[in-house]
Amino acid sequence: MLCPKCETKNSDEAELCTNCGEKLVKTSEETPQLEPVVHQRITGIDLKPKSSKKTGVSNGLYISILIATVIFPPIGVLMGLTYMRKDHPSAKKAGKNWLILGSIMTFFTIIMFIFIVN
C-alpha cells in the first residue's frame, strides 16, 4: 500500500506510514471509491405558454383601465391602440372597448370644456 503523502510502499496491514507516520487509507472492496458526479443538462423544455393558458387581459386590468379612462380619457385611447395590436382575441376585444370608451370620453371632455369656457 502506498502512502498518500510521501508515496512510500508499506505493508497491506499497516495503518500508519513507516516513513512519515501518515494514516494510510485502505482502498479495498470494503471502501467504495466515489465516482465523480456528472450533472445532465436539461434540454427540450418548452418555455412558451400553453395554448390552454389564458394570455389575454385579466379582469382587474380591464376594470382598472375602464376607471382610468373615465378619469383621464387618453389612457383608454393609448391602451386601446396598444392592445388592439396583440394577437390574442380577448386582448384585441379589450383594446377595442378601451379605445371606444376613451374616444367617447375625450369627445365629452372637449364638449364640456367648450361649454365651461363659453
N, CA, C and O atoms as a GROMACS GRO file, in nm:
protein
  472
    1MET      N    1   0.086  -0.117   0.000
    1MET     CA    2   0.000   0.000   0.000
    1MET      C    3   0.091   0.123   0.000
    1MET      O    4   0.188   0.129   0.075
    2LEU      N    5   0.059   0.220  -0.085
    2LEU     CA    6   0.138   0.343  -0.096
    2LEU      C    7   0.084   0.450  -0.002
    2LEU      O    8  -0.036   0.464   0.017
    3CYS      N    9   0.176   0.526   0.056
    3CYS     CA   10   0.139   0.639   0.143
    3CYS      C   11   0.092   0.753   0.056
    3CYS      O   12   0.159   0.786  -0.042
    4PRO      N   13  -0.022   0.817   0.086
    4PRO     CA   14  -0.070   0.928   0.004
    4PRO      C   15   0.016   1.053   0.017
    4PRO      O   16   0.012   1.140  -0.069
    5LYS      N   17   0.095   1.062   0.125
    5LYS     CA   18   0.176   1.180   0.149
    5LYS      C   19   0.316   1.169   0.087
    5LYS      O   20   0.357   1.255   0.008
    6CYS      N   21   0.387   1.062   0.123
    6CYS     CA   22   0.526   1.051   0.077
    6CYS      C   23   0.546   0.940  -0.027
    6CYS      O   24   0.657   0.923  -0.078
    7GLU      N   25   0.441   0.866  -0.056
    7GLU     CA   26   0.440   0.759  -0.156
    7GLU      C   27   0.538   0.647  -0.125
    7GLU      O   28   0.595   0.586  -0.215
    8THR      N   29   0.558   0.620   0.003
    8THR     CA   30   0.640   0.508   0.045
    8THR      C   31   0.557   0.382   0.043
    8THR      O   32   0.440   0.382   0.082
    9LYS      N   33   0.620   0.272  -0.003
    9LYS     CA   34   0.547   0.144  -0.007
    9LYS      C   35   0.544   0.088   0.134
    9LYS      O   36   0.648   0.078   0.199
   10ASN      N   37   0.426   0.051   0.182
   10ASN     CA   38   0.403  -0.006   0.314
   10ASN      C   39   0.334  -0.141   0.298
   10ASN      O   40   0.284  -0.174   0.190
   11SER      N   41   0.331  -0.218   0.407
   11SER     CA   42   0.262  -0.346   0.401
   11SER      C   43   0.110  -0.322   0.398
   11SER      O   44   0.063  -0.216   0.441
   12ASP      N   45   0.037  -0.419   0.349
   12ASP     CA   46  -0.108  -0.404   0.336
   12ASP      C   47  -0.178  -0.397   0.471
   12ASP      O   48  -0.288  -0.342   0.479
   13GLU      N   49  -0.117  -0.451   0.578
   13GLU     CA   50  -0.178  -0.450   0.710
   13GLU      C   51  -0.148  -0.322   0.788
   13GLU      O   52  -0.211  -0.298   0.891
   14ALA      N   53  -0.054  -0.241   0.742
   14ALA     CA   54  -0.011  -0.122   0.817
   14ALA      C   55  -0.122  -0.018   0.818
   14ALA      O   56  -0.193   0.002   0.720
   15GLU      N   57  -0.135   0.048   0.934
   15GLU     CA   58  -0.233   0.156   0.947
   15GLU      C   59  -0.168   0.292   0.934
   15GLU      O   60  -0.234   0.389   0.897
   16LEU      N   61  -0.037   0.301   0.963
   16LEU     CA   62   0.039   0.425   0.953
   16LEU      C   63   0.157   0.402   0.862
   16LEU      O   64   0.207   0.290   0.851
   17CYS      N   65   0.203   0.507   0.795
   17CYS     CA   66   0.319   0.500   0.707
   17CYS      C   67   0.445   0.478   0.791
   17CYS      O   68   0.464   0.542   0.894
   18THR      N   69   0.529   0.387   0.746
   18THR     CA   70   0.653   0.359   0.819
   18THR      C   71   0.755   0.471   0.802
   18THR      O   72   0.848   0.480   0.881
   19ASN      N   73   0.740   0.555   0.702
   19ASN     CA   74   0.835   0.663   0.677
   19ASN      C   75   0.793   0.794   0.743
   19ASN      O   76   0.873   0.855   0.814
   20CYS      N   77   0.667   0.839   0.721
   20CYS     CA   78   0.624   0.971   0.771
   20CYS      C   79   0.519   0.964   0.880
   20CYS      O   80   0.492   1.065   0.945
   21GLY      N   81   0.459   0.848   0.902
   21GLY     CA   82   0.358   0.834   1.007
   21GLY      C   83   0.218   0.875   0.965
   21GLY      O   84   0.127   0.879   1.049
   22GLU      N   85   0.198   0.906   0.839
   22GLU     CA   86   0.066   0.944   0.787
   22GLU      C   87  -0.030   0.825   0.794
   22GLU      O   88   0.011   0.711   0.772
   23LYS      N   89  -0.156   0.852   0.826
   23LYS     CA   90  -0.256   0.746   0.832
   23LYS      C   91  -0.282   0.695   0.691
   23LYS      O   92  -0.304   0.773   0.598
   24LEU      N   93  -0.279   0.565   0.676
   24LEU     CA   94  -0.299   0.504   0.545
   24LEU      C   95  -0.447   0.473   0.524
   24LEU      O   96  -0.516   0.427   0.615
   25VAL      N   97  -0.491   0.498   0.406
   25VAL     CA   98  -0.630   0.471   0.370
   25VAL      C   99  -0.631   0.346   0.285
   25VAL      O  100  -0.564   0.337   0.182
   26LYS      N  101  -0.708   0.249   0.329
   26LYS     CA  102  -0.717   0.124   0.254
   26LYS      C  103  -0.815   0.141   0.139
   26LYS      O  104  -0.928   0.185   0.158
   27THR      N  105  -0.770   0.107   0.022
   27THR     CA  106  -0.857   0.110  -0.096
   27THR      C  107  -0.885  -0.033  -0.135
   27THR      O  108  -0.819  -0.092  -0.220
   28SER      N  109  -0.985  -0.087  -0.071
   28SER     CA  110  -1.024  -0.225  -0.100
   28SER      C  111  -1.171  -0.227  -0.139
   28SER      O  112  -1.232  -0.122  -0.161
   29GLU      N  113  -1.223  -0.343  -0.148
   29GLU     CA  114  -1.364  -0.356  -0.183
   29GLU      C  115  -1.454  -0.307  -0.070
   29GLU      O  116  -1.570  -0.272  -0.092
   30GLU      N  117  -1.399  -0.304   0.054
   30GLU     CA  118  -1.477  -0.257   0.169
   30GLU      C  119  -1.498  -0.106   0.161
   30GLU      O  120  -1.602  -0.055   0.201
   31THR      N  121  -1.398  -0.034   0.109
   31THR     CA  122  -1.406   0.110   0.098
   31THR      C  123  -1.442   0.144  -0.047
   31THR      O  124  -1.356   0.139  -0.135
   32PRO      N  125  -1.566   0.178  -0.073
   32PRO     CA  126  -1.605   0.205  -0.212
   32PRO      C  127  -1.545   0.336  -0.260
   32PRO      O  128  -1.538   0.434  -0.187
   33GLN      N  129  -1.501   0.336  -0.384
   33GLN     CA  130  -1.448   0.457  -0.446
   33GLN      C  131  -1.565   0.541  -0.497
   33GLN      O  132  -1.656   0.490  -0.564
   34LEU      N  133  -1.561   0.668  -0.467
   34LEU     CA  134  -1.667   0.758  -0.513
   34LEU      C  135  -1.639   0.799  -0.656
   34LEU      O  136  -1.526   0.835  -0.691
   35GLU      N  137  -1.742   0.793  -0.737
   35GLU     CA  138  -1.728   0.836  -0.875
   35GLU      C  139  -1.768   0.982  -0.884
   35GLU      O  140  -1.855   1.028  -0.809
   36PRO      N  141  -1.706   1.055  -0.975
   36PRO     CA  142  -1.742   1.196  -0.988
   36PRO      C  143  -1.888   1.212  -1.030
   36PRO      O  144  -1.941   1.132  -1.107
   37VAL      N  145  -1.950   1.316  -0.979
   37VAL     CA  146  -2.090   1.342  -1.009
   37VAL      C  147  -2.098   1.413  -1.143
   37VAL      O  148  -2.031   1.514  -1.166
   38VAL      N  149  -2.178   1.359  -1.230
   38VAL     CA  150  -2.198   1.418  -1.361
   38VAL      C  151  -2.340   1.472  -1.366
   38VAL      O  152  -2.435   1.396  -1.350
   39HIS      N  153  -2.354   1.601  -1.389
   39HIS     CA  154  -2.486   1.662  -1.398
   39HIS      C  155  -2.529   1.663  -1.544
   39HIS      O  156  -2.455   1.705  -1.632
   40GLN      N  157  -2.649   1.617  -1.566
   40GLN     CA  158  -2.701   1.617  -1.702
   40GLN      C  159  -2.768   1.750  -1.731
   40GLN      O  160  -2.833   1.809  -1.645
   41ARG      N  161  -2.750   1.794  -1.850
   41ARG     CA  162  -2.811   1.920  -1.892
   41ARG      C  163  -2.955   1.894  -1.932
   41ARG      O  164  -2.985   1.800  -2.005
   42ILE      N  165  -3.044   1.978  -1.883
   42ILE     CA  166  -3.186   1.964  -1.914
   42ILE      C  167  -3.212   2.035  -2.047
   42ILE      O  168  -3.184   2.154  -2.062
   43THR      N  169  -3.263   1.961  -2.141
   43THR     CA  170  -3.294   2.020  -2.272
   43THR      C  171  -3.436   1.985  -2.311
   43THR      O  172  -3.498   1.897  -2.251
   44GLY      N  173  -3.483   2.052  -2.410
   44GLY     CA  174  -3.616   2.021  -2.461
   44GLY      C  175  -3.729   2.079  -2.380
   44GLY      O  176  -3.842   2.029  -2.387
   45ILE      N  177  -3.704   2.184  -2.303
   45ILE     CA  178  -3.810   2.246  -2.224
   45ILE      C  179  -3.876   2.354  -2.309
   45ILE      O  180  -3.807   2.440  -2.365
   46ASP      N  181  -4.006   2.350  -2.319
   46ASP     CA  182  -4.080   2.450  -2.394
   46ASP      C  183  -4.121   2.561  -2.299
   46ASP      O  184  -4.206   2.540  -2.212
   47LEU      N  185  -4.062   2.678  -2.315
   47LEU     CA  186  -4.090   2.790  -2.226
   47LEU      C  187  -4.206   2.876  -2.274
   47LEU      O  188  -4.245   2.972  -2.206
   48LYS      N  189  -4.262   2.843  -2.389
   48LYS     CA  190  -4.376   2.919  -2.439
   48LYS      C  191  -4.501   2.879  -2.361
   48LYS      O  192  -4.514   2.764  -2.320
   49PRO      N  193  -4.592   2.974  -2.339
   49PRO     CA  194  -4.713   2.939  -2.265
   49PRO      C  195  -4.798   2.840  -2.343
   49PRO      O  196  -4.801   2.842  -2.466
   50LYS      N  197  -4.866   2.754  -2.271
   50LYS     CA  198  -4.955   2.656  -2.333
   50LYS      C  199  -5.075   2.728  -2.393
   50LYS      O  200  -5.112   2.837  -2.348
   51SER      N  201  -5.135   2.669  -2.493
   51SER     CA  202  -5.248   2.731  -2.560
   51SER      C  203  -5.370   2.738  -2.466
   51SER      O  204  -5.456   2.824  -2.483
   52SER      N  205  -5.375   2.647  -2.368
   52SER     CA  206  -5.488   2.649  -2.276
   52SER      C  207  -5.473   2.760  -2.172
   52SER      O  208  -5.570   2.798  -2.106
   53LYS      N  209  -5.352   2.811  -2.156
   53LYS     CA  210  -5.328   2.915  -2.058
   53LYS      C  211  -5.378   3.049  -2.114
   53LYS      O  212  -5.349   3.084  -2.228
   54LYS      N  213  -5.452   3.123  -2.032
   54LYS     CA  214  -5.509   3.249  -2.077
   54LYS      C  215  -5.399   3.355  -2.086
   54LYS      O  216  -5.330   3.382  -1.988
   55THR      N  217  -5.385   3.413  -2.203
   55THR     CA  218  -5.285   3.517  -2.222
   55THR      C  219  -5.349   3.650  -2.258
   55THR      O  220  -5.282   3.741  -2.308
   56GLY      N  221  -5.478   3.663  -2.234
   56GLY     CA  222  -5.550   3.786  -2.266
   56GLY      C  223  -5.534   3.889  -2.157
   56GLY      O  224  -5.424   3.912  -2.107
   57VAL      N  225  -5.644   3.952  -2.120
   57VAL     CA  226  -5.644   4.060  -2.021
   57VAL      C  227  -5.717   4.011  -1.897
   57VAL      O  228  -5.825   3.954  -1.905
   58SER      N  229  -5.654   4.035  -1.781
   58SER     CA  230  -5.720   3.994  -1.656
   58SER      C  231  -5.836   4.089  -1.626
   58SER      O  232  -5.839   4.202  -1.676
   59ASN      N  233  -5.929   4.044  -1.545
   59ASN     CA  234  -6.045   4.127  -1.509
   59ASN      C  235  -6.003   4.252  -1.434
   59ASN      O  236  -6.059   4.360  -1.455
   60GLY      N  237  -5.902   4.238  -1.348
   60GLY     CA  238  -5.855   4.353  -1.270
   60GLY      C  239  -5.799   4.462  -1.360
   60GLY      O  240  -5.828   4.580  -1.341
   61LEU      N  241  -5.718   4.422  -1.458
   61LEU     CA  242  -5.660   4.520  -1.551
   61LEU      C  243  -5.770   4.584  -1.634
   61LEU      O  244  -5.770   4.705  -1.657
   62TYR      N  245  -5.864   4.503  -1.680
   62TYR     CA  246  -5.972   4.554  -1.764
   62TYR      C  247  -6.053   4.662  -1.691
   62TYR      O  248  -6.079   4.768  -1.746
   63ILE      N  249  -6.091   4.634  -1.567
   63ILE     CA  250  -6.170   4.730  -1.489
   63ILE      C  251  -6.086   4.852  -1.453
   63ILE      O  252  -6.137   4.964  -1.455
   64SER      N  253  -5.960   4.831  -1.420
   64SER     CA  254  -5.873   4.944  -1.385
   64SER      C  255  -5.857   5.041  -1.501
   64SER      O  256  -5.862   5.163  -1.482
   65ILE      N  257  -5.840   4.989  -1.620
   65ILE     CA  258  -5.826   5.076  -1.738
   65ILE      C  259  -5.958   5.147  -1.768
   65ILE      O  260  -5.957   5.262  -1.810
   66LEU      N  261  -6.071   5.079  -1.747
   66LEU     CA  262  -6.200   5.146  -1.768
   66LEU      C  263  -6.217   5.264  -1.673
   66LEU      O  264  -6.259   5.373  -1.714
   67ILE      N  265  -6.183   5.244  -1.547
   67ILE     CA  266  -6.194   5.353  -1.447
   67ILE      C  267  -6.096   5.465  -1.481
   67ILE      O  268  -6.132   5.582  -1.475
   68ALA      N  269  -5.973   5.428  -1.516
   68ALA     CA  270  -5.873   5.529  -1.551
   68ALA      C  271  -5.914   5.607  -1.676
   68ALA      O  272  -5.885   5.726  -1.687
   69THR      N  273  -5.982   5.541  -1.769
   69THR     CA  274  -6.027   5.608  -1.891
   69THR      C  275  -6.135   5.711  -1.862
   69THR      O  276  -6.138   5.817  -1.924
   70VAL      N  277  -6.222   5.680  -1.768
   70VAL     CA  278  -6.327   5.777  -1.731
   70VAL      C  279  -6.262   5.900  -1.667
   70VAL      O  280  -6.306   6.012  -1.691
   71ILE      N  281  -6.158   5.879  -1.587
   71ILE     CA  282  -6.091   5.992  -1.520
   71ILE      C  283  -6.000   6.067  -1.617
   71ILE      O  284  -6.000   6.190  -1.619
   72PHE      N  285  -5.922   5.993  -1.697
   72PHE     CA  286  -5.827   6.055  -1.789
   72PHE      C  287  -5.837   5.982  -1.924
   72PHE      O  288  -5.768   5.882  -1.943
   73PRO      N  289  -5.920   6.030  -2.017
   73PRO     CA  290  -5.952   5.960  -2.141
   73PRO      C  291  -5.833   5.917  -2.228
   73PRO      O  292  -5.842   5.812  -2.291
   74PRO      N  293  -5.723   5.993  -2.235
   74PRO     CA  294  -5.612   5.946  -2.320
   74PRO      C  295  -5.556   5.809  -2.279
   74PRO      O  296  -5.496   5.740  -2.362
   75ILE      N  297  -5.574   5.770  -2.154
   75ILE     CA  298  -5.528   5.637  -2.112
   75ILE      C  299  -5.603   5.529  -2.190
   75ILE      O  300  -5.542   5.433  -2.237
   76GLY      N  301  -5.733   5.544  -2.204
   76GLY     CA  302  -5.812   5.446  -2.278
   76GLY      C  303  -5.773   5.442  -2.425
   76GLY      O  304  -5.766   5.335  -2.485
   77VAL      N  305  -5.748   5.559  -2.481
   77VAL     CA  306  -5.709   5.564  -2.623
   77VAL      C  307  -5.575   5.494  -2.642
   77VAL      O  308  -5.560   5.411  -2.732
   78LEU      N  309  -5.477   5.528  -2.559
   78LEU     CA  310  -5.343   5.468  -2.573
   78LEU      C  311  -5.344   5.317  -2.545
   78LEU      O  312  -5.284   5.239  -2.619
   79MET      N  313  -5.411   5.278  -2.438
   79MET     CA  314  -5.417   5.135  -2.407
   79MET      C  315  -5.497   5.059  -2.513
   79MET      O  316  -5.465   4.946  -2.546
   80GLY      N  317  -5.601   5.124  -2.565
   80GLY     CA  318  -5.680   5.060  -2.671
   80GLY      C  319  -5.596   5.035  -2.795
   80GLY      O  320  -5.600   4.926  -2.853
   81LEU      N  321  -5.520   5.136  -2.837
   81LEU     CA  322  -5.434   5.119  -2.954
   81LEU      C  323  -5.327   5.013  -2.929
   81LEU      O  324  -5.293   4.936  -3.019
   82THR      N  325  -5.275   5.010  -2.808
   82THR     CA  326  -5.171   4.911  -2.775
   82THR      C  327  -5.226   4.770  -2.776
   82THR      O  328  -5.165   4.680  -2.836
   83TYR      N  329  -5.340   4.748  -2.713
   83TYR     CA  330  -5.393   4.612  -2.701
   83TYR      C  331  -5.461   4.564  -2.828
   83TYR      O  332  -5.477   4.443  -2.847
   84MET      N  333  -5.501   4.654  -2.916
   84MET     CA  334  -5.560   4.610  -3.044
   84MET      C  335  -5.453   4.549  -3.134
   84MET      O  336  -5.487   4.477  -3.229
   85ARG      N  337  -5.326   4.575  -3.107
   85ARG     CA  338  -5.217   4.519  -3.188
   85ARG      C  339  -5.177   4.378  -3.142
   85ARG      O  340  -5.098   4.313  -3.210
   86LYS      N  341  -5.228   4.332  -3.031
   86LYS     CA  342  -5.192   4.199  -2.979
   86LYS      C  343  -5.264   4.090  -3.058
   86LYS      O  344  -5.364   4.114  -3.125
   87ASP      N  345  -5.209   3.968  -3.047
   87ASP     CA  346  -5.264   3.855  -3.123
   87ASP      C  347  -5.382   3.788  -3.055
   87ASP      O  348  -5.467   3.729  -3.123
   88HIS      N  349  -5.389   3.794  -2.924
   88HIS     CA  350  -5.494   3.722  -2.851
   88HIS      C  351  -5.628   3.791  -2.871
   88HIS      O  352  -5.637   3.913  -2.857
   89PRO      N  353  -5.734   3.715  -2.903
   89PRO     CA  354  -5.865   3.775  -2.931
   89PRO      C  355  -5.923   3.855  -2.814
   89PRO      O  356  -5.982   3.961  -2.835
   90SER      N  357  -5.905   3.806  -2.690
   90SER     CA  358  -5.962   3.882  -2.578
   90SER      C  359  -5.885   4.011  -2.555
   90SER      O  360  -5.943   4.109  -2.508
   91ALA      N  361  -5.755   4.013  -2.586
   91ALA     CA  362  -5.678   4.137  -2.573
   91ALA      C  363  -5.724   4.238  -2.679
   91ALA      O  364  -5.736   4.358  -2.650
   92LYS      N  365  -5.749   4.189  -2.800
   92LYS     CA  366  -5.799   4.279  -2.905
   92LYS      C  367  -5.936   4.336  -2.869
   92LYS      O  368  -5.962   4.454  -2.890
   93LYS      N  369  -6.022   4.252  -2.813
   93LYS     CA  370  -6.156   4.298  -2.775
   93LYS      C  371  -6.147   4.403  -2.665
   93LYS      O  372  -6.216   4.505  -2.670
   94ALA      N  373  -6.063   4.379  -2.564
   94ALA     CA  374  -6.045   4.476  -2.456
   94ALA      C  375  -5.989   4.606  -2.512
   94ALA      O  376  -6.034   4.715  -2.474
   95GLY      N  377  -5.891   4.596  -2.603
   95GLY     CA  378  -5.834   4.716  -2.664
   95GLY      C  379  -5.938   4.796  -2.741
   95GLY      O  380  -5.939   4.919  -2.736
   96LYS      N  381  -6.025   4.726  -2.811
   96LYS     CA  382  -6.132   4.793  -2.887
   96LYS      C  383  -6.226   4.866  -2.791
   96LYS      O  384  -6.264   4.980  -2.816
   97ASN      N  385  -6.265   4.798  -2.682
   97ASN     CA  386  -6.355   4.861  -2.585
   97ASN      C  387  -6.291   4.983  -2.520
   97ASN      O  388  -6.356   5.086  -2.503
   98TRP      N  389  -6.162   4.973  -2.483
   98TRP     CA  390  -6.094   5.087  -2.422
   98TRP      C  391  -6.081   5.203  -2.520
   98TRP      O  392  -6.096   5.319  -2.483
   99LEU      N  393  -6.053   5.170  -2.646
   99LEU     CA  394  -6.041   5.275  -2.747
   99LEU      C  395  -6.174   5.347  -2.769
   99LEU      O  396  -6.177   5.469  -2.782
  100ILE      N  397  -6.283   5.272  -2.774
  100ILE     CA  398  -6.415   5.333  -2.792
  100ILE      C  399  -6.450   5.421  -2.672
  100ILE      O  400  -6.492   5.535  -2.688
  101LEU      N  401  -6.431   5.365  -2.551
  101LEU     CA  402  -6.462   5.445  -2.431
  101LEU      C  403  -6.372   5.567  -2.422
  101LEU      O  404  -6.419   5.676  -2.386
  102GLY      N  405  -6.243   5.551  -2.453
  102GLY     CA  406  -6.150   5.664  -2.449
  102GLY      C  407  -6.190   5.773  -2.549
  102GLY      O  408  -6.180   5.892  -2.518
  103SER      N  409  -6.233   5.732  -2.667
  103SER     CA  410  -6.276   5.830  -2.769
  103SER      C  411  -6.402   5.902  -2.726
  103SER      O  412  -6.411   6.024  -2.740
  104ILE      N  413  -6.499   5.828  -2.672
  104ILE     CA  414  -6.624   5.891  -2.625
  104ILE      C  415  -6.595   5.988  -2.511
  104ILE      O  416  -6.647   6.100  -2.510
  105MET      N  417  -6.513   5.945  -2.415
  105MET     CA  418  -6.482   6.032  -2.301
  105MET      C  419  -6.402   6.155  -2.345
  105MET      O  420  -6.420   6.263  -2.289
  106THR      N  421  -6.314   6.139  -2.444
  106THR     CA  422  -6.240   6.255  -2.497
  106THR      C  423  -6.337   6.353  -2.562
  106THR      O  424  -6.326   6.474  -2.543
  107PHE      N  425  -6.433   6.302  -2.639
  107PHE     CA  426  -6.533   6.386  -2.703
  107PHE      C  427  -6.615   6.463  -2.598
  107PHE      O  428  -6.634   6.584  -2.611
  108PHE      N  429  -6.663   6.392  -2.494
  108PHE     CA  430  -6.740   6.459  -2.389
  108PHE      C  431  -6.656   6.561  -2.312
  108PHE      O  432  -6.708   6.665  -2.271
  109THR      N  433  -6.528   6.531  -2.292
  109THR     CA  434  -6.441   6.626  -2.222
  109THR      C  435  -6.426   6.754  -2.304
  109THR      O  436  -6.429   6.864  -2.249
  110ILE      N  437  -6.410   6.740  -2.434
  110ILE     CA  438  -6.397   6.858  -2.522
  110ILE      C  439  -6.528   6.937  -2.521
  110ILE      O  440  -6.524   7.060  -2.512
  111ILE      N  441  -6.643   6.870  -2.529
  111ILE     CA  442  -6.773   6.938  -2.528
  111ILE      C  443  -6.792   7.011  -2.395
  111ILE      O  444  -6.836   7.126  -2.393
  112MET      N  445  -6.759   6.945  -2.284
  112MET     CA  446  -6.772   7.010  -2.152
  112MET      C  447  -6.680   7.130  -2.142
  112MET      O  448  -6.719   7.232  -2.085
  113PHE      N  449  -6.560   7.119  -2.194
  113PHE     CA  450  -6.466   7.231  -2.188
  113PHE      C  451  -6.519   7.350  -2.269
  113PHE      O  452  -6.507   7.464  -2.226
  114ILE      N  453  -6.577   7.322  -2.386
  114ILE     CA  454  -6.633   7.431  -2.469
  114ILE      C  455  -6.746   7.502  -2.394
  114ILE      O  456  -6.753   7.624  -2.394
  115PHE      N  457  -6.838   7.423  -2.330
  115PHE     CA  458  -6.949   7.485  -2.257
  115PHE      C  459  -6.901   7.563  -2.135
  115PHE      O  460  -6.958   7.667  -2.102
  116ILE      N  461  -6.798   7.513  -2.068
  116ILE     CA  462  -6.749   7.582  -1.949
  116ILE      C  463  -6.680   7.711  -1.987
  116ILE      O  464  -6.694   7.811  -1.916
  117VAL      N  465  -6.606   7.713  -2.095
  117VAL     CA  466  -6.533   7.832  -2.139
  117VAL      C  467  -6.630   7.939  -2.189
  117VAL      O  468  -6.609   8.058  -2.164
  118ASN      N  469  -6.737   7.899  -2.258
  118ASN     CA  470  -6.833   7.998  -2.311
  118ASN      C  471  -6.926   8.037  -2.204
  118ASN      O  472  -7.015   8.119  -2.227
   0.00000   0.00000   0.00000
